Amino acid sequence: MLDPSYLRVLRKICERLSNTGINWALTGSCSFALQGIDVEPHDIDVQTNKTGAYKIENLFSEFLTSKIVFSSAERIRSYFGVLMIDEIKVEIMGDIEILREDRSWEEPIDLNLHKQIVEVEEMKIPVLSLDYEYQAYLKLDRKEKAEMLREWLKSKSSHHS
């Protein structure tokens, strides 16, 4: 279960983003924890599109520690910025693109295709599905994370059958 300090920050995020029309979802360890995986998040990752990233920057301007800029790493690029809310780091990533094998960049995903809602303490929190996350970590060559997700998904499906 998530640490209460994370839930408080998530509540702030949910409250401010509700009814804004911003398309967003949690990704990474915080999302995994909300979906029942036993991980200890070190930050909150919010995935959105380019427009959403800049809107979130404006809505949370008092928490901004690094402004949204287009930033590129080895296999991933996005409109990236960082908030610090109650000592918890919140990373904003808009229009994430992943580098393909042929060195071209994938189109940013449509979050709506991979979004699920997790209900926690009366909050409805959008998260990216673990199936999608598994595929994304594979593409990023983050094998440990991908393997952890695969194992978890496998254990889930064997419970249902």
Secondary structure in CASP SS format (residue, H / E / C, confidence):
PFRMAT SS
TARGET T0000
AUTHOR 0000-0000-0000
METHOD secondary structure of the structure
MODEL  1
M C 1.00
L C 1.00
D C 1.00
P H 1.00
S H 1.00
Y H 1.00
L H 1.00
R H 1.00
V H 1.00
L H 1.00
R H 1.00
K H 1.00
I H 1.00
C H 1.00
E H 1.00
R H 1.00
L H 1.00
S C 1.00
N C 1.00
T C 1.00
G C 1.00
I C 1.00
N C 1.00
W E 1.00
A E 1.00
L E 1.00
T E 1.00
G H 1.00
S H 1.00
C H 1.00
S H 1.00
F H 1.00
A H 1.00
L H 1.00
Q C 1.00
G C 1.00
I C 1.00
D C 1.00
V C 1.00
E C 1.00
P C 1.00
H C 1.00
D C 1.00
I E 1.00
D E 1.00
V E 1.00
Q E 1.00
T E 1.00
N C 1.00
K H 1.00
T H 1.00
G H 1.00
A H 1.00
Y H 1.00
K H 1.00
I H 1.00
E H 1.00
N H 1.00
L H 1.00
F C 1.00
S H 1.00
E H 1.00
F H 1.00
L E 1.00
T E 1.00
S E 1.00
K E 1.00
I E 1.00
V E 1.00
F E 1.00
S E 1.00
S E 1.00
A C 1.00
E C 1.00
R C 1.00
I E 1.00
R E 1.00
S E 1.00
Y E 1.00
F E 1.00
G E 1.00
V E 1.00
L E 1.00
M E 1.00
I E 1.00
D C 1.00
E C 1.00
I E 1.00
K E 1.00
V E 1.00
E E 1.00
I E 1.00
M E 1.00
G E 1.00
D E 1.00
I E 1.00
E E 1.00
I E 1.00
L E 1.00
R C 1.00
E C 1.00
D C 1.00
R C 1.00
S C 1.00
W E 1.00
E C 1.00
E C 1.00
P C 1.00
I C 1.00
D C 1.00
L H 1.00
N H 1.00
L H 1.00
H C 1.00
K E 1.00
Q E 1.00
I E 1.00
V E 1.00
E E 1.00
V E 1.00
E C 1.00
E C 1.00
M E 1.00
K E 1.00
I E 1.00
P E 1.00
V E 1.00
L E 1.00
S C 1.00
L H 1.00
D H 1.00
Y H 1.00
E H 1.00
Y H 1.00
Q H 1.00
A H 1.00
Y H 1.00
L H 1.00
K H 1.00
L C 1.00
D C 1.00
R C 1.00
K H 1.00
E H 1.00
K H 1.00
A H 1.00
E H 1.00
M H 1.00
L H 1.00
R H 1.00
E H 1.00
W H 1.00
L H 1.00
K H 1.00
S H 1.00
K H 1.00
S H 1.00
S H 1.00
H H 1.00
H H 1.00
S C 1.00
END
